[in-house]
Amino acid sequence: MRFGQRTKALAPRLKPGEIAVIAHPDLDEVAADSLRRARGGGAGNTAPSISGRDPNFGPFPVLAAGIPLLDAPRP
């Protein structure tokens, strides 16, 4: 498991199969693609990957690659 404040900075340090723990509200496509390329085993986001505030297709590259993406439960 690897923690990071910035998703794009964390992704290059991930080893294949490692879990990324991020805090990235409205996960953008560039950051999501960096997670996909890192071939991590999954990602846990402490913020909502899609808040609903704006259209956001960022998480889809991660999910399409078969990498689980879990958001922290909302109150």
VEXLO-23968 format. One record per residue (C-alpha): residue in one letter; x, y, z. Coordinates in Angstrom, 3 decimals, padded with zeros to 6 digits, always signed. Layout:
<recs>
rec type=A&u=X&v=Y&w=Z
...
</recs>
This chain:
<recs>
rec type=M&u=+000.000&v=+000.000&w=+000.000
rec type=R&u=+001.323&v=+003.420&w=-000.916
rec type=F&u=-000.061&v=+006.800&w=+000.173
rec type=G&u=+000.256&v=+010.067&w=-001.705
rec type=Q&u=-000.959&v=+013.646&w=-001.621
rec type=R&u=-000.746&v=+014.051&w=-005.404
rec type=T&u=-001.991&v=+011.194&w=-007.562
rec type=K&u=+000.252&v=+012.023&w=-010.528
rec type=A&u=+003.317&v=+012.035&w=-008.245
rec type=L&u=+002.298&v=+008.820&w=-006.484
rec type=A&u=+001.582&v=+006.742&w=-009.594
rec type=P&u=+005.197&v=+006.526&w=-010.857
rec type=R&u=+006.276&v=+005.158&w=-007.442
rec type=L&u=+003.655&v=+002.371&w=-007.469
rec type=K&u=+004.853&v=-001.152&w=-008.018
rec type=P&u=+002.596&v=-003.446&w=-010.075
rec type=G&u=-000.145&v=-004.850&w=-007.849
rec type=E&u=+000.370&v=-002.272&w=-005.087
rec type=I&u=-002.654&v=-000.416&w=-003.654
rec type=A&u=-002.693&v=+003.380&w=-004.037
rec type=V&u=-004.393&v=+005.460&w=-001.340
rec type=I&u=-005.215&v=+008.907&w=-002.690
rec type=A&u=-007.215&v=+011.990&w=-001.716
rec type=H&u=-008.297&v=+013.248&w=-005.133
rec type=P&u=-011.781&v=+014.775&w=-005.420
rec type=D&u=-013.183&v=+014.553&w=-008.962
rec type=L&u=-010.366&v=+012.302&w=-010.181
rec type=D&u=-009.290&v=+013.683&w=-013.565
rec type=E&u=-008.433&v=+011.621&w=-016.638
rec type=V&u=-004.701&v=+012.435&w=-016.535
rec type=A&u=-004.346&v=+011.274&w=-012.932
rec type=A&u=-006.523&v=+008.208&w=-013.542
rec type=D&u=-004.480&v=+007.271&w=-016.594
rec type=S&u=-001.290&v=+007.509&w=-014.534
rec type=L&u=-002.796&v=+004.979&w=-012.089
rec type=R&u=-003.771&v=+002.732&w=-015.000
rec type=R&u=-000.271&v=+002.822&w=-016.489
rec type=A&u=+001.242&v=+001.970&w=-013.082
rec type=R&u=-000.761&v=-001.316&w=-013.126
rec type=G&u=-001.624&v=-001.006&w=-009.454
rec type=G&u=-003.702&v=-003.620&w=-007.704
rec type=G&u=-006.331&v=-001.062&w=-006.760
rec type=A&u=-006.930&v=+002.444&w=-005.517
rec type=G&u=-008.716&v=+003.810&w=-002.480
rec type=N&u=-009.814&v=+007.417&w=-002.703
rec type=T&u=-010.570&v=+009.255&w=+000.535
rec type=A&u=-012.447&v=+011.841&w=-001.549
rec type=P&u=-015.302&v=+011.253&w=-004.009
rec type=S&u=-013.848&v=+010.301&w=-007.413
rec type=I&u=-017.005&v=+011.738&w=-008.990
rec type=S&u=-018.729&v=+014.406&w=-006.908
rec type=G&u=-021.513&v=+015.101&w=-009.380
rec type=R&u=-020.591&v=+018.772&w=-009.390
rec type=D&u=-019.303&v=+018.614&w=-012.988
rec type=P&u=-019.273&v=+015.904&w=-015.673
rec type=N&u=-016.244&v=+013.737&w=-014.930
rec type=F&u=-015.053&v=+010.703&w=-016.870
rec type=G&u=-011.694&v=+010.534&w=-015.079
rec type=P&u=-012.184&v=+007.289&w=-013.144
rec type=F&u=-013.170&v=+005.273&w=-016.208
rec type=P&u=-009.615&v=+004.467&w=-017.490
rec type=V&u=-008.846&v=+002.876&w=-014.117
rec type=L&u=-012.049&v=+000.848&w=-014.068
rec type=A&u=-011.765&v=-000.144&w=-017.748
rec type=A&u=-008.305&v=-001.574&w=-016.986
rec type=G&u=-009.882&v=-003.808&w=-014.323
rec type=I&u=-008.322&v=-001.909&w=-011.420
rec type=P&u=-010.715&v=-001.588&w=-008.466
rec type=L&u=-011.377&v=+001.994&w=-007.379
rec type=L&u=-013.087&v=+002.483&w=-004.041
rec type=D&u=-014.200&v=+005.787&w=-002.566
rec type=A&u=-014.452&v=+006.321&w=+001.180
rec type=P&u=-018.070&v=+006.064&w=+002.354
rec type=R&u=-019.903&v=+009.365&w=+002.514
rec type=P&u=-021.836&v=+010.390&w=+005.603
</recs>
